[in-house]
């Protein structure tokens, strides 16, 4: 059991029997028609009951509470969120997700964003280190591509980072750079999104697909409607975003306010992006500029 897992297992001293003890005891009950019935299972140890439609609300609550407890134990007050495409490869690596030559060329060209995400996470984590890793902790979706780059950048400088994975129809595993006891897995997109933004001091969005667009617009909508405080919201890659989304057309159509594009900032480099955050929060400049590995 890891130190983090041991922390999750801590409980106040009590003379009462624990739920774990009773789960173990119930499994030792003699095998009879009664004990083999699902009705006899302890409710909180009955997978069939806990995954039923009727207990969906309980599952939402559990998915919120488990990461919340773990991050409270670690004393994590705030985070820097990195969103971006899972299909963007590390520079020099093949574009594994490409379905044709055009996609292959574009994805491999986009590998520069892997480096920028990694560098951006290094800058965030250097700041976090000065704050005892309680603030500006890097968080990603825990997968490959830009997500891997974010967790890797934190690992480069010896910093912890968070991964919020979600179960998908195809096989997926957390990338190797997520801090193991901060590597979470979700069933519900809704509770995962809550944890992305609950502690966010800044959100950096790199080129990506439907998931990235969803995460960007979710964040933007919360800020626009006042449901979330104004924080630095960065779009990395001017050429990509101006090609993919015509913000000016939305403003001209009147479907957004003329000032709404000012809710985010388009940047191209990690240093440029971190400087926006540094100035927003009046943070000190990072003394040592980290280069390469």
C-alpha positions in Angstrom: 0.0 0.0 0.0 1.4 3.4 -1.0 1.7 6.2 1.5 -1.2 8.0 -0.3 -3.4 4.9 -0.1 -2.5 4.5 3.6 -3.6 8.1 4.1 -7.0 7.3 2.5 -7.4 4.4 4.9 -6.9 6.5 8.1 -9.9 6.7 10.4 -10.7 8.0 13.8 -10.3 5.5 16.7 -13.7 3.9 17.5 -14.8 1.0 19.6 -17.4 0.1 16.9 -16.7 -2.5 14.3 -15.6 -1.1 11.0 -17.4 -1.6 7.7 -14.3 -3.4 6.4 -14.4 -5.9 9.2 -18.1 -6.7 8.5 -17.4 -7.1 4.8 -14.8 -9.7 5.6 -17.1 -11.4 8.1 -20.0 -11.6 5.7 -17.9 -13.4 3.2 -17.2 -16.1 5.8 -20.9 -16.8 6.3 -22.0 -20.4 5.6 -23.2 -20.9 2.0 -27.0 -21.2 2.1 -29.7 -20.1 -0.3 -30.2 -17.1 2.0 -26.5 -16.0 2.1 -26.1 -16.5 -1.6 -29.0 -14.2 -2.4 -28.1 -10.7 -3.5 -30.5 -9.4 -0.9 -28.0 -10.6 1.8 -25.1 -8.6 0.6 -24.1 -5.5 2.5 -25.5 -2.6 0.5 -22.1 -0.8 0.2 -20.3 -4.0 -0.8 -22.9 -5.0 -3.5 -21.6 -4.1 -6.9 -24.9 -4.9 -8.6 -26.7 -2.5 -6.3 -24.1 0.2 -6.5 -24.1 0.2 -10.3 -27.8 0.2 -10.6 -29.8 3.0 -12.2 -31.4 3.8 -8.8 -28.0 4.6 -7.1 -26.7 6.9 -9.8 -26.9 9.9 -7.5 -24.7 8.0 -4.9 -22.1 7.3 -7.7 -22.0 10.9 -8.6 -21.3 11.8 -5.0 -18.6 9.1 -4.6 -16.9 10.3 -7.8 -16.8 13.8 -6.4 -15.7 12.8 -2.9 -12.8 10.4 -3.6 -10.6 12.9 -5.5 -11.7 15.7 -3.2 -10.5 13.8 -0.1 -7.2 12.8 -1.7 -6.4 16.4 -2.8 -7.4 17.8 0.6 -5.0 15.3 2.2 -2.2 16.5 -0.1 -3.1 20.1 0.8 -3.6 21.1 -2.9 -5.3 24.5 -2.9 -5.1 25.4 -6.6 -4.2 24.0 -10.0 -3.2 24.9 -13.5 -5.2 23.0 -16.0 -3.9 21.8 -19.4 -6.4 20.7 -22.0 -5.3 19.5 -25.5 -5.3 16.8 -28.1 -4.5 13.2 -27.2 -3.4 12.6 -30.8 -0.6 15.1 -30.9 2.7 13.1 -30.8 6.0 13.9 -29.1 8.4 15.5 -31.5 10.2 12.9 -33.5 7.6 10.2 -32.8 5.1 9.0 -35.5 1.5 10.3 -35.6 -0.1 7.1 -34.3 -3.6 8.4 -34.7 -3.3 9.7 -38.3 -5.8 8.1 -40.7 -4.2 9.5 -43.9 -1.1 11.3 -45.1 -2.6 14.8 -44.6 -3.4 14.0 -41.0 0.0 12.5 -40.5 1.7 15.6 -41.8 -0.5 18.0 -39.7 -0.2 16.0 -36.5 3.5 15.7 -36.7 3.8 19.4 -37.4 1.6 20.0 -34.3 4.1 18.1 -32.2 5.6 21.5 -31.4 2.6 22.0 -29.0 3.8 18.9 -27.1 7.0 20.8 -26.4 5.2 24.0 -25.5 2.8 22.1 -23.1 5.7 20.4 -21.5 7.6 23.7 -21.1 4.5 25.4 -19.8 4.0 22.7 -17.1 7.6 23.2 -16.1 7.1 26.9 -15.5 3.9 26.2 -13.6 5.6 23.5 -11.5 8.6 25.7 -10.7 6.2 28.2 -9.3 4.3 25.4 -7.4 7.6 24.2 -5.9 8.1 27.6 -4.3 4.7 27.2 -2.7 5.4 23.7 -1.3 3.3 22.2 -4.1 0.1 23.5 -2.6 -0.8 25.9 -5.4 -0.4 26.0 -9.2 -0.3 22.2 -9.4 -0.5 20.9 -12.9 -3.6 18.8 -13.8 -4.4 17.1 -17.1 -6.8 14.5 -18.4 -4.1 11.9 -17.7 -3.9 10.5 -21.2 -1.4 10.8 -24.1 -0.5 13.7 -26.3 -0.7 17.2 -24.8 -1.9 15.6 -21.5 1.3 13.5 -21.3 3.4 16.5 -22.1 1.8 18.4 -19.2 2.4 15.7 -16.6 5.8 15.1 -18.1 6.8 18.8 -17.7 5.9 18.6 -14.0 7.9 15.4 -13.6 10.9 17.1 -15.3 11.2 19.4 -12.3 10.3 16.8 -9.6 6.8 18.2 -9.1 3.6 16.2 -8.5 0.8 16.4 -11.0 -2.7 15.3 -11.3 -4.4 13.1 -13.9 -8.1 12.9 -14.3 -8.7 9.9 -16.6 -12.1 8.7 -17.8 -13.2 5.2 -18.8 -13.6 5.1 -22.6 -14.8 2.3 -24.9 -11.3 1.7 -26.2 -8.4 0.7 -23.9 -6.8 3.6 -22.1 -4.3 3.9 -19.3 -2.9 6.9 -17.5 0.4 8.2 -18.9 3.5 7.3 -17.1 4.2 10.8 -15.7 1.1 11.3 -13.6 1.8 11.1 -9.9 0.4 7.7 -8.9 -1.5 8.7 -5.9 -3.0 11.6 -7.8 -4.1 9.5 -10.8 -7.9 9.3 -10.8 -10.4 7.5 -13.0 -14.0 8.7 -13.7 -17.2 7.2 -15.1 -19.0 10.5 -15.3 -17.8 13.4 -17.5 -19.7 15.8 -15.2 -17.9 15.0 -12.0 -14.6 15.0 -13.9 -15.3 18.5 -15.2 -16.0 19.7 -11.7 -12.6 18.6 -10.5 -10.9 20.2 -13.5 -12.2 23.6 -12.6 -12.9 23.5 -8.9 -9.3 24.6 -8.0 -8.3 26.1 -11.3 -6.2 29.3 -11.2 -5.6 29.1 -14.9 -6.6 27.0 -17.9 -4.4 26.4 -20.9 -6.0 25.0 -24.0 -3.8 23.5 -26.7 -5.0 22.3 -30.2 -7.3 19.3 -30.0 -10.5 17.7 -31.1 -14.1 17.5 -29.8 -13.1 16.8 -26.2 -10.7 19.8 -26.1 -13.4 22.1 -27.7 -15.9 20.9 -25.2 -13.6 21.7 -22.3 -12.7 25.1 -23.7 -16.3 26.1 -24.3 -17.4 24.8 -21.0 -14.8 26.9 -19.2 -15.6 29.9 -21.4 -19.3 29.6 -20.8 -18.9 29.5 -17.0 -16.8 32.6 -17.1 -19.0 34.4 -19.5 -22.1 33.8 -17.4 -20.5 34.7 -14.2 -20.8 31.1 -12.8 -17.0 31.1 -12.5 -14.5 33.8 -11.5 -12.5 35.4 -14.3 -9.1 33.5 -14.5 -6.5 33.4 -17.2 -7.9 31.3 -20.1 -5.2 30.7 -22.7 -5.5 29.4 -26.2 -2.2 28.1 -27.5 -1.7 28.3 -31.2 -3.0 31.4 -33.0 -2.9 29.8 -36.4 -4.9 26.8 -35.3 -7.6 28.5 -33.3 -8.2 31.3 -35.9 -8.6 28.7 -38.5 -10.9 26.4 -36.5 -13.2 28.9 -34.8 -14.3 32.3 -36.2 -14.8 34.3 -33.1 -15.3 37.5 -35.0 -18.2 35.9 -37.0 -19.9 35.0 -33.7 -19.5 38.6 -32.5 -20.7 40.0 -35.8 -23.7 37.7 -35.7 -24.6 39.1 -32.3 -24.6 35.6 -30.7 -21.8 36.7 -28.3 -21.0 40.1 -27.0 -18.3 42.1 -28.9 -16.2 42.0 -25.8 -16.5 38.2 -25.2 -13.3 37.3 -27.1 -11.5 39.3 -24.4 -12.3 36.5 -22.0 -9.4 34.5 -23.3 -5.9 35.2 -24.6 -4.3 33.6 -27.6 -0.6 32.8 -27.2 2.0 30.7 -29.0 4.7 30.0 -26.5 5.0 28.6 -23.0 6.8 31.7 -21.8 4.2 34.0 -23.3 1.4 32.0 -21.7 3.0 31.8 -18.3 3.7 35.6 -18.3 -0.1 36.2 -18.7 -0.7 34.2 -15.6 2.2 35.7 -13.7 1.0 39.2 -14.3 -2.6 38.3 -13.6 -1.7 37.1 -10.1 1.4 39.3 -9.6 3.6 36.3 -9.2 7.4 36.7 -9.0 9.5 35.8 -12.0 11.0 32.4 -12.1 14.7 32.7 -11.2 16.0 29.7 -13.0 14.9 29.1 -16.6 14.6 25.4 -17.2 15.8 24.1 -20.5 15.4 20.7 -22.2 15.3 17.6 -20.0 
